[in-house]
Amino acid sequence: LEIAQKLYEKKLVTYPRTGSRYIPEDVFAEIPKLLAFIGSLPEWKEKVNPKAVPTRRSVDGGKVTDHHALLVTGEKPLFLSKEDNIIYQMIAGRMIEAFSEKCVKDTATVTAECAGVE
């Protein structure tokens, strides 16, 4: 929390002292721009699809109390300490997860036969 507070004071992330995992509708309008920003960072360049449409599963103004979910702000994270950068990247990664499509898993059924027994 201490590092997140420092990032907030540097205007790199939104208010960190929140338990909310949701954002209101008006904040969702900014999400495509913020995801594009994250995708421009070297750490995430290959991991963010710039053409992807953000999902709305984290949008619920009714579940937001005083402060919405923790987000990056779009300010470049310059000159961060190693620890500060780790926390910043965790927040960015969680944002990507929150607004990406659900994970698609491949499943396969394998049937084996040995000596006539399946």
N, C-alpha and C positions, 0 to 999 in steps of 0.2 A: 504494500500500500504506500509505503514511503517513496518508492521509486515512481509509482504511478502518479503520486502527488507532484513529484518533481517534473514529470512529463507534462502534467496538466499546467503547472506554472510556466512552462516553456511554450504553452499553447500547442503542444503536439497531440494531445488526446483530450477528450471531453472529461467532464467531472468524474473522478474515479470512485468517489465514496457513494456508490449506488449498488444496490443488490438487483437492480432490474436487468433483465435480458432482452427487453423489448424497446422499440422506438415508436414514436408517434408517426402518423402519416406524413406530416410536413418534413420530418427529418429523412424519411425514406426517399424523398425526391432528390436528396443529395448523395445517396448511396452509389449510384452508377459512377459519378464523378470521383468519389472517394476510392472505390474499387479500382478505377483506372489509375488513380494516383498510386495506390499500393502496387499495382502491376508495373508501374514505372520504376519501382525501387529494385536495385540489383538482386536482392534476396528473393524477390517474388516474380521477377520478369517472366520466367518460364512456367509459373504456376497459376497465373491469372489469365483467363480467357477474356480478352477485351470485348468480344462480341456477346458474351453471356448476359442474359437478362437476370437481374437479381431476383431471388425468390422473396416472397412476402411473409414467410413463416415467423420472422422476428418483428413483424409490425403488429402492434396491438396497443393503441393509445390507452385503452382501459386498464392495462396492466402496468402502465408507467405511473409512478407516484411523483415524487419531487424531481427526479432526474432519470433520464433514459439510459439505455445500455452504454457501456464504454466503447467509444469509437475513436479512430484516428481523425485528425482534423484536416489533413491535407497540407500541413506545414512540413517542409523537408526536415527530417531528423538528422541534423548536422552536429558533429562534434559530441556525440554521446559517449559516455563511458561504456565499457563492455557490458556491465550489469544493466544500465539504462537501456541499451540497445536490445538486449535479450528480452526485457519486458515489453519494449515497444513492438518488437517483432512478434511476440506472443499475442499482443492485442490485435495487430494487423492480421495475423493468421486466423484468429478467432473470428474476425470480421469476414474474412473470405469464406470460412466455414458457415457462418450464420446466414450468408446471402447466396450461397451456392445451392445447386440442386442436391437432393438427397443422394447419398452414396449408392451406386449401382453395383451390386455384387453378382458375380456369375456363380451359378451353382450347377453341379452336374451329378447325375445319378449313374453309378458304375455298378454293373452286375457282373460278377465273375462266376465261372463254372469250372469245377475241378472234379474229375471222375464222375460226371453226371450229377453232381450236387451243385445247386445254385447258391 
